Amino acid sequence: MRFTETELNGAWLVETVPISDARGSFARTFCVDEFREHGLETTFVQHSMSHSVTKHTLRGMHFQTAPHSEVKVVSCIRGAILDVIIDLRPHSPQYRHWAAYELSDSNCRQLYIPKGFAHGFQTLRDDATVSYLISEFYNPQASTGVRWNDRAFAIDWPAKPTVLSDKDQAWPLLDASPA
């Protein structure tokens, strides 16, 4: 695997290095030793998947509050997504900065998202499946989010969402100034 730290401290792109032959390919997607060598979380108590039927479906921007903050390792195992993270660590020099990365079944990249970040994505094709390794159990009382279109972040999404949950439309705005 290749590990590349992103412009947001603590977030990493993890790329598989496939070995190919006449049958196809094989690639390691997780290795405790390699994650540990980079100072990354190695214990994941949940593995979850989401499936989105329609192109430009938007999910986000989600996180869990302390003491239930979670590390996520996200990959798109079918289709393609624009995966977006926001640094919400108040003492970070990158507080409220966001970054986006294309994850797809063809590039086989994963995004390592540290505690203190909000996470969301928009599908770039119909029929996208996203896989998550999660370091903490889901806790409904700690589950929260910020609005996907909050001007405090000014995220440059690829398109207007075609599908967006009521919950994701109702997250609070950090920038409450009139539009």
C-alpha positions as CSV (number, residue, x, y, z in Angstrom):
1,M,0.0,0.0,0.0
2,R,1.1,3.6,-0.6
3,F,0.3,6.2,2.0
4,T,0.1,9.9,1.1
5,E,-0.7,12.5,3.8
6,T,-3.3,15.0,2.5
7,E,-3.2,18.8,2.9
8,L,-5.4,18.3,6.0
9,N,-3.1,17.1,8.8
10,G,-4.0,13.5,9.9
11,A,-6.0,12.6,6.8
12,W,-4.3,10.1,4.4
13,L,-5.0,8.7,1.0
14,V,-4.2,5.0,1.0
15,E,-3.6,3.4,-2.4
16,T,-3.6,-0.3,-3.0
17,V,-0.8,-1.8,-5.0
18,P,-2.4,-4.6,-7.0
19,I,-0.5,-7.7,-8.1
20,S,-1.9,-8.9,-11.5
21,D,-1.7,-12.1,-13.4
22,A,-3.9,-13.9,-15.9
23,R,-6.6,-14.4,-13.3
24,G,-6.9,-10.7,-12.6
25,S,-5.5,-8.9,-9.6
26,F,-5.0,-9.1,-5.8
27,A,-4.4,-6.2,-3.5
28,R,-4.2,-5.7,0.3
29,T,-6.6,-3.0,1.5
30,F,-5.6,-3.0,5.2
31,C,-2.5,-4.1,7.2
32,V,-2.1,-3.4,10.9
33,D,1.7,-3.2,10.6
34,E,1.6,-0.7,7.7
35,F,-1.1,1.5,9.3
36,R,0.8,1.4,12.7
37,E,4.0,2.4,10.9
38,H,2.2,5.6,9.8
39,G,0.8,6.3,13.3
40,L,-2.7,5.5,12.1
41,E,-5.6,3.7,13.9
42,T,-5.5,0.0,13.6
43,T,-8.6,-1.1,15.5
44,F,-11.9,-1.0,13.7
45,V,-15.0,-2.2,15.5
46,Q,-17.5,-1.7,12.7
47,H,-17.4,-2.3,8.9
48,S,-20.4,-0.7,7.1
49,M,-21.5,-0.2,3.6
50,S,-23.9,2.3,1.9
51,H,-25.4,1.9,-1.5
52,S,-26.7,4.9,-3.6
53,V,-28.8,4.2,-6.6
54,T,-28.7,7.6,-8.3
55,K,-25.9,9.8,-9.6
56,H,-25.3,12.9,-7.6
57,T,-26.8,11.5,-4.4
58,L,-25.3,13.4,-1.5
59,R,-24.6,12.0,2.0
60,G,-23.1,14.2,4.7
61,M,-21.6,15.9,6.4
62,H,-21.5,13.4,9.4
63,F,-19.4,12.8,12.5
64,Q,-19.7,11.6,16.1
65,T,-18.9,13.9,19.0
66,A,-16.4,13.0,21.8
67,P,-16.0,10.7,23.6
68,H,-17.4,8.7,20.6
69,S,-15.4,10.4,17.9
70,E,-14.4,8.0,15.2
71,V,-11.7,7.3,12.7
72,K,-13.1,6.1,9.3
73,V,-11.4,4.5,6.3
74,V,-13.6,5.0,3.3
75,S,-13.5,3.4,-0.1
76,C,-15.8,3.2,-3.1
77,I,-16.0,-0.4,-4.1
78,R,-18.5,0.1,-7.0
79,G,-19.0,3.3,-9.0
80,A,-17.3,6.6,-8.1
81,I,-17.7,9.3,-5.4
82,L,-16.3,12.7,-4.6
83,D,-15.4,12.1,-0.9
84,V,-15.3,15.3,1.2
85,I,-13.8,15.9,4.6
86,I,-13.9,19.0,6.9
87,D,-11.4,19.6,9.7
88,L,-13.6,20.5,12.7
89,R,-10.8,20.3,15.3
90,P,-11.1,23.7,17.0
91,H,-7.3,24.0,17.7
92,S,-6.2,22.8,14.3
93,P,-4.6,25.4,12.0
94,Q,-6.8,24.0,9.3
95,Y,-10.0,24.4,11.3
96,R,-13.0,24.6,8.9
97,H,-10.9,23.7,5.9
98,W,-12.2,21.0,3.5
99,A,-10.7,18.7,1.0
100,A,-12.2,16.4,-1.6
101,Y,-10.9,13.2,-3.3
102,E,-12.3,11.0,-6.0
103,L,-12.6,7.4,-4.8
104,S,-13.7,4.8,-7.3
105,D,-13.8,1.1,-8.1
106,S,-11.1,1.8,-10.7
107,N,-8.6,3.9,-8.7
108,C,-9.0,1.7,-5.6
109,R,-8.1,4.6,-3.3
110,Q,-9.1,4.8,0.3
111,L,-9.4,7.9,2.5
112,Y,-8.3,7.7,6.1
113,I,-10.3,10.2,8.1
114,P,-9.1,11.1,11.6
115,K,-11.2,11.9,14.6
116,G,-12.6,15.5,14.6
117,F,-13.5,15.5,10.9
118,A,-16.9,15.7,9.3
119,H,-17.3,13.3,6.3
120,G,-19.7,13.1,3.3
121,F,-19.7,12.3,-0.3
122,Q,-21.5,12.8,-3.6
123,T,-21.9,10.0,-6.1
124,L,-20.4,10.6,-9.5
125,R,-22.2,7.6,-11.2
126,D,-25.4,5.7,-10.7
127,D,-25.2,2.6,-8.5
128,A,-22.3,3.5,-6.1
129,T,-21.3,1.4,-3.1
130,V,-19.1,2.8,-0.3
131,S,-17.3,0.7,2.3
132,Y,-16.3,2.1,5.7
133,L,-14.0,0.8,8.4
134,I,-15.0,2.6,11.6
135,S,-13.1,2.8,14.9
136,E,-16.0,3.4,17.3
137,F,-19.4,1.9,17.6
138,Y,-22.3,4.0,16.3
139,N,-23.8,6.0,19.1
140,P,-27.1,7.8,18.2
141,Q,-26.7,10.4,20.9
142,A,-23.2,11.4,19.6
143,S,-24.2,11.3,15.9
144,T,-24.4,14.8,14.3
145,G,-23.4,16.8,11.3
146,V,-23.0,20.1,9.6
147,R,-24.9,21.3,6.5
148,W,-23.4,20.2,3.2
149,N,-23.9,23.7,1.6
150,D,-22.9,25.8,4.6
151,R,-21.1,29.0,3.4
152,A,-18.7,28.6,6.3
153,F,-17.1,25.9,4.3
154,A,-18.1,26.7,0.7
155,I,-17.6,23.2,-0.6
156,D,-17.4,23.0,-4.4
157,W,-19.7,20.0,-5.0
158,P,-19.8,18.6,-8.6
159,A,-23.5,19.1,-9.0
160,K,-26.7,20.0,-7.2
161,P,-27.8,16.9,-5.2
162,T,-30.4,14.7,-6.9
163,V,-31.1,12.9,-3.6
164,L,-30.5,14.2,-0.1
165,S,-32.0,13.0,3.1
166,D,-34.2,15.2,5.3
167,K,-31.7,14.8,8.1
168,D,-28.8,16.0,5.9
169,Q,-30.8,19.0,4.8
170,A,-31.5,19.9,8.4
171,W,-28.0,19.9,10.0
172,P,-27.2,23.2,11.6
173,L,-25.4,26.0,9.7
174,L,-22.2,27.4,11.2
175,D,-22.6,30.4,8.9
176,A,-26.1,31.6,9.6
177,S,-25.9,34.8,7.6
178,P,-28.6,35.3,5.0
179,A,-28.0,33.9,1.5
